[in-house]
Amino acid sequence: MDTMVQRFVRYTSINTRSNEESTTIPSTQNQVDFAVNVLVPDLEAIGLDEVFYNRDNGFVIGTLNANTDEPAPAIGFIAHMDTADYNADNITPRIIENYDGNDICLNKIEQIYTRVKDFPNLKNYVGKTLVVTNGLTLLGGDDKAGICEIMEALRYLKEHPEIKHGKIMCAFGPDEEIGVGADHFDVSQFPVDFAYTIDGESLGQLEYETFNAASGTVILKGVSVHTGTAKNIMINCGKLAMQFDALLPGAAVPEHTSGREGFFMLMSMETQVDTGKMNYIIRDHNKQLFEAKKHFFEHAAQTLNDIYGREVCEVIVKDQYYNMYDVIKDNMTCVDVAKSAMIKAGITPDCTPIRGGTDGSKISFMGIPTPNIFTGVENLHGRHEFACVDDMKKAVEVIINIVNIEK
């Protein structure tokens, strides 16, 4: 087993699940332990010039200094430590060599399969080496694969000083899956010209357009009274919730949109007769349409209040992140460098916009343009997640090509 696969199996076997209900930074102690006891020693073993753990924000930072006097940009690579909200206890990765294209039995006892009819993307991996789960947990390739690929690229560069490069930095952060890790990123500790999150999926992905994103909370205020005397008095929050949702455009939902089309999504709802709460996310790639969607959301609440002649509905809209393209479009160097690095590796870049966001969305607006690059992992956030070792190695090659000044 080569060093990257060994590292990947070791990292994914460690539970680093984040916790949205936590108030600590990072949100879970297991992320701290992984950072301090695993990532810091591993970076030091590679021989980086400086490695440290920032206890204020949970980021591990490492630096490999330039090995040439020739002008070269300082480049950063970023990945996140936490895994998504799915069982991460006792992860037991399994390696399948020369995958045959058929259904994969993840767990014979529980009769859990990853079936080709459900996941036709498996046909893209015939003859390749896959890492899968035991069907009871996620794999954690999102984003342990990104961490491993950055580690392996740094190790290779350290062992091959004939490859000339400028200053290289890496950052491994917490709580990406719950959307708060990058909020605490300290760009003053990461002095690079541009960076890349290694946090995409299939081979060739190069993403530099994301949604603009906001959360929308709806507070419902009803009136509860005995049903026998409820006429013209009761205001039922269950009904209010349905009325509010009906005021939003029915086609502007994830299941009816694609590409750059935005949406409203009702994430959760809880109501009693006199109280209720609805949680939405609001998304659009276009900033003007994004602002219009937020205004429409607020107008829906005002419409209900006008209908009832009282405040039955209060909304709270909070921006979460913005489309990184609004920053990157003014200097596409980081994109052009990544495209060239992929082409040199024999990969056709796929620059499809993300219908989501990455830590790079926030970091780009902090002053470091940060597109997103593939990891070779698919079917994220569940038991059917798998990593392709061949494509992970291609990600390592792309990272090396990006920093190699003798392109």
N, C-alpha and C positions, 0 to 999 in steps of 0.2 A: 504493500500500500504506500503510495507516494505521500510526501509531506503535506500537501494540500488536503488530500482526502483524510489523512490522519487528523489534521487540525480541525477539519470540518466536523468529523464524527465526534471529536472531543468537545468542541464548542456547542454543537447542537444538543449534546446529551445533558447540558447544564440548563436548568430552568431559570430563565431571565424574564419571565412574564411581567409586564407592567400592570399597574392598578389604577384605574381612573378615579376611584374613590379616595385614594391616598392624598395626603397634603404634604408629604415629604418630597425632597428633591435628592436623588431620584425617587420614584414612587414606590420602589421595592428594595429591600436590603439585598436581595439576590443579584440585582444589577450592580450594586456597590461591590459585592464580593467578587463578581465576575471581572469587574474593571480592575480592582486592586490586586486580586490574587491570581488572575489569569492573564489579562491583556497587558498590564504593565510589565510583568516579568517576561512575557513573550516578546514584547517589543525590545526590551533591554537585551534579551538573548540574541535577537537579530543584530544588535549593535548600533542602534540609532544613536544620534549624537545627543539628543535630549528627550527624555520621557517623563511625563508627570500626570498625576491625577488631580483634577480640580474638584475639591470637596464641596465647593459652593454650587456647582452646576452638574456634577456627575460626568464630565467629559474626560476621557483619556486623550492626551495630546502627545504626539511624537514628531521628531524632526530628523530628517536625513539631509545634512548640509550638501551644498553644491560640490561637485568634484571637478569643476572646470572654472577657468577665469573668463570663459566666453559669456557674453550676455545671454541670459535665459530667464524666463518667467519663473516666479515661485508658484508652485502648484500644490493644491491641497486635495485630499481624498477623504471622504466622510462616509461613515456607515453607522447604523444604530444597533445597540445591544439588546433592546427589549424585543419580545415576541408578542403576538396579538392575543386577543381575549379568547383563548381556546386552551384546552388542557395541555399543559407543558410539563407535567410530572412524569418522570421515568420515560423520557424520550429514548427510544432504542432504534437509531438509524440502521437501515439494512441496505447493502450494496447489491445492485443487479447489474452484472456485466453482460454486454452484448444483448441488450433488450430486444426481444423478438417481435414486439408490436402487438402482443395479445394482452388480454386482461391481466392485471397484476393482483395476486392474492396478498393482501396486507396482513391478514390475520385469519389463519385457517380455523382456529377454534371458534371465533366469533363470526366466521364467514363474511369478512369484510373485504371487498374488492374495489380497486380502481378500474372501472370498466371503460373500454374504448368508446362505447356508444355514448357514455356520459361525458367523456373527456377526449374528444377526437384529436386534441393537440398531441396526444401520445404518439400518434403516427409519425410525428416529426423527429422522433428519437430512436427509431429502429437502428440497431447496431451500436448504440451508444451506451455509456455506463450511467446508471441512475442511482440516486440515493433516495429511499422511500421511508415511510413511517411503518409502525406496526398496527396502524389503523385505529389506535386509541388516543393518539396525540397529534398535534401538528409536528412538523419537522423543525421549524425554526430557521430555515434557510433565509427567510426574511427577518433579519438581515445578517445572520451569521455567515452566509455565503459572501456578502460584501466585505465583511471584516476579514475573512480568510483570504479573499482575493487581494485585498490591499496588503495584508501581511506577507503573502507569498511574493507579491511584486517587490516589496521592500527588501525581503530576504534575497531575492534574485539580484536586485540592483547592488546590494551590499557585497554580494559574493562575486559580482562581475563589474569591477570598477572601470573596465574598458568602455562601458556604456556611460557616456558623459551626460550629465543632467544638472539642472539648476537645483535650487532648494525645494525639497519635497516635505510636505507636512501631512500627517494623518490625524483624524479626530474620530473617536468612537463615543457616541453619545447615548443617553437614556431616553426613554419615554416618547419615542417617535410615534408609536402605535396609538398613543392616547393624545397626540397632537400638541404636547407642551414642551418636549425636550429642547427643541431649537429656540424656544423663547428665551432661554437662559444662556445661549451660546455667547461666549465672549470673543468677539472678532479681534480684539486687541491682542489676544493670545494666539491668533492664527493669521499672521501677516503674509498672506499670499495674494497673487494677482487675480487668480480665479481658482475654482475648485469644482469637484464633481462628487455628487452622492453616488455611491455604488449600491443602488437599491432598486434597480429595475427588475424586469422579469426575463423574457425570452431573448435569445441571441440577437444582437444588433440594435436593440432599443437604445435610442438616444433622445431623451425627452427634455425639452426646454420651454414647453408651454403647459401650464397647469390651469386649473380652475382658479377664479377668485372665489373665496369661500366665507360664509358667515353661518352662525347658528341663530336660530329663531326660537325663542321660548314664548309660549302663549299661556298666560294665566287667566283662567276662566272663573267668573264670579257669579254664582247662581243664587237662587232662593229656594230653600227647602221648607216645605209645609206639608201637613197631613194631606194625603191624596183626596180625602173627602171634602176638603175646603180649598183645593188647589187652584180652582178656576180663577184666571186673571192674576194669580199671585206667584205660583211656582215658576221658576226659571231653572230648567234642568241642564246641568253642564254637559251631560252626555249628548244632548241635542245640540247645545252650543258648539261642541267640538265638531260634530258632523256639519253644521252650518258653516263654521269657519273654513273647514277643509274644502267644502263645496264652492267657496268663493275663489279659491285658487284655480288656475288653469289646469284642467284635468289631463291635458296632453303633456304638460311640463313636469314629468316625473321620470325617474331613472329608467323604468321599464319601457318608456316610449321615446327615449332620446338617445342620441349617439353623437360621435364626433365632437364638435364644439358647441353642441346644443346644451343649454343649461336646464336646471330643474329645481323644484321644491321636493323635499322628501320628508314625510312624517316618520320620524325615527321611533318615537314612543308616545304613549298617551295613557293617562290615568285620570279617571273622573269618578266623582260621586255626584249626588244631586246638586249640592251647593258649592262644590269646589272642583277644580280640574286643572290639569297641566298637560300641554302638548309640546314636544320637542321636535323641531325641524332642522334640517340643514338646507342652505340656499347656495346654489352653485351657478357660475357662468364664466366662460373664458373671456368674454367681452366685458370690459370694465363698465361701459355705459349700460349694457343690458343687466349687469350685476346690480348696479345702483337702482335700476328700474325695478328689478325683482324685489329688492329690499323695500322700496317704496310701496310696491303692490301689496306686499305682506303686511306692512303697517296700515295701509288703506283698508285691507280686509277687516282688521280689528275695528277701525273707526266706523266702517259700514255696519257692523253688528251693533256697536254702541248707539249709532243713530237709529237703527231699527227698534231697539229696545228702549231708547230714551234714557239710558243710564249706562254706566261703565260696567259692562258684563265681560269685557275682554281687554286685557293689557298685554302688549307684546314687548319683548326685549330682544333686540337684534345686536349681535356682536360679531365684528369681523374676525376671521380666524387666520387667513393667509391670502396672498394675492398672486396673480399670474406672473411668474418669474420672467416671462417673455417681455413684459413691459420694461424690465431692467436690461435683459440680455440683448434685445434687439438693437440697442445703441452701440454695442460692441460684441460682434459675433465671433471673436477670436476663440473663445473657449469651445464653441460649437464646431468651428472649422478645424481646430486641432483634434478634437475627438473624432470627427468624420474621417480625417486623414489617417488617424491611428487605427480606426476600424478597417478602412480600405486596405491599409498595409497588412493587416491580419487576415485579409481575405473575406471580410464581412461587409455586407451591404447595410449601411445605416438605415434604421427605421425611425423616422422622426415624427411619429404620430403623437398628437397632443395627449397628455395624461388626463383622464377623467378622474382626477383626484389631485393630491398634492404630495410633496416630499419636504423633508427638512430644507432642501435647497430652495423651496419657495420662500421661506422666511429668511434664510441666510443671504439669498440674492438681494433682498431689500435691506439687509444690514450692510451692504456694500461689497459683497464678494459674489460675483456671478457664478451660479452653481447649477449647471445642468445635471441630469440624472442618466446613469449608464446601466445597462443590463447586468444581471448576475448569473443567469442561467437557471433560475428557479421559477416554477409555475404552480398553479393551483394553490395560491397562498391562503394562509389563515385557517387551515383545516387539515383533516386526516389524509386528504388526497394530495397534499403538497409533495412535490418532488424536486430534486436538484439534478441537473445533468453535469456530470464531472467534465465531459469534453468541453461544454460551453463555459463552465467556470474557468477552465484553463485559458479559453479564449479571452475572458474578461481580464485575467492576469496579463496576457499578452498585450491587450489594448492599453492597460495602465502603463506598462513599460514603454510602449510606443509613444504614449502621450508625453512622457517626460524626456525621452531620448532626443537630445538636441541635434543628433546627426540623422535626422529623419530622411 
